[in-house]
Amino acid sequence: MMLACQFGAEVRLHKALTATQTHLQGLGQLSSFLADYELQKDENFVLSNAQKMAIKSTCIKELLKPSRQSFKTLHIDVEAKMKKKPADNYLDNILNRLGREAKWMAHIQTVCTIQRNTLRKEIIQSITPGPKFTSVQEFAAGLIVKYCLPTSESGANSNTAYLSKHVLLWRFFWDHSSMFSAFELEKDDNNSEEENNDQDFGTPSTDNSSDSGHSATKNVNCKKQTFPLGKLAVGWLMAKTIGPKLINGSRGLTMSWEIIQLS
């Protein structure tokens, strides 16, 4: 009788262990399914219009702010700026999810490239005889109106900082206008991302040109030449200064033209 009871208990224990093992296997499969589901969600993730607008707005502000010194690192600065206020920039469902962050950062880089090249094209058009040719005053003031830039970084009724920065950019391109060709103006505004990424704000390409003192780097695929305007700008800009209290008025500092270094 005792043996029968012991055998019955062992059978029940075996059934319980088997059921538990089956349950655990089911949980493992469920966990794997949920992980695959999350990966699939990240692969299918698409930025919302609000997220795209936040990227574009931040990009423009960072691109045109008076203190910008490097244009090649624009996308890095935009990422850092937006991460400081994730809720305001609609990042709650993006951060700490590698797949989504990768798509977010890729879109930032694309937008920064497009905005940088758009500004570059606008400057070139403003110094080239044609329907968009304009004075430096109209060009600088026009950017402030077009992009709804703040009147000043201190909140006062003055846009001296923005005007000064845009005048410096315009002047640099004006002094080096011979390095730009009609190719710059004929480029379609809707260029592919790959083509945009090949164009740096400070290194314009021309069809058939050469720069004395600088060797051109030939691109066999597109048969264009790229000039090191970034390096050229450093010496040119550092040799010039503007008066004190123009940008850093609160500290009475003289701002070097190096502030618009293009490399």
Residue, then its C-alpha position, 0 to 999 in steps of 0.5 A: m500500500m505504501l509503495a502504491c502511494q509512493f508510486g502515485a506521488e512520483v507520477r504526479l510529480h513527474k507530470a507536474l515537472t513535465a507541465t512546468q517544463t512545457h510551460l517554460q518552453g512556451l515562455g521562451q518561445l513567447s519571449s523570442f516571438l516578442a523580441d522578433y516582433e520588436l525588431q520588426k517594429d524597429e525595421n518598419f519604423v518611420l519618422s513622424n511629420a512632427q519628428k521630421m519638422a523638429i529635425k529641420s527646425t533644429c538644423i536651420k537654427e544650428l546652421l545659421k547661428p552666429s557662433r557656428q564655426s564648422f559646417k561638416t559637424l552640423h549633423i553631430d551638433v544637431e543630434a546633441k542639441m535635440k537629445k538635450k530635450p527629448a520630449d520637446n523633440y519627440l524622441d521618446n519612442i526613438l532613444n535607446r532603440l538602436g534601429r530607430e536611432a540609426k534611422w533618426m540619425a540618418h535623416i538628420q544627416t540628410v537634412c543637414t546636407i540639404q540645408r547646408n547646400t541650399l544655403r550655399k546655393e542661395i549665396i552663389q545665386s545672390i552674387t551671380p548676375g540673374p533673377k536672384f542677384t541681390s545686394v549683401q544687405e538684402f541677402a543677409a536681411g532676407l535670411i533672417v526673414k525667410y527662416c524667422l531667426p530671432t532678432s538677437e541671441s540676447g532677446a534685444n531688438s537687434n539682429t547684428a549677430y546674424l547680419s554680421k555672420h551672413v555678411l561674412l559668408w556672402r563676402f567670402f563667396w564673393d571674393h572667391s566667385s571665380m571658383f564657381s561655375a554655371f554647374e553650381l546654379e544648374k543643379d536640381d534642388n531635388n538631388s539624390e541623397e548620395e549626390n548631396n553628400d558628395q557636396d561639402f558647403g566649403t568645397p564646391s565642384t566645377d566642371n573644368s577649373s583649376d585653383s592656383g596654389h591648390s592642387a585639384t582632386k579629380n573625381v574619375n566617376c563624375k569628372k569634376q574637380t574639387f577645390p579645398l575651399g575649407k583650407l583656403a578659407v582659414g588663411w583668408l578669414m584669419a587675416k581679417t577681423i571686424g570691430p569689437k562689440l559686434i558679436n560678443g558685445s557683452r564682453g567687448l571682444t573682437m571677433s575673428w573672421e575665422i568664425i565662419q571657417l568652412s572646414 
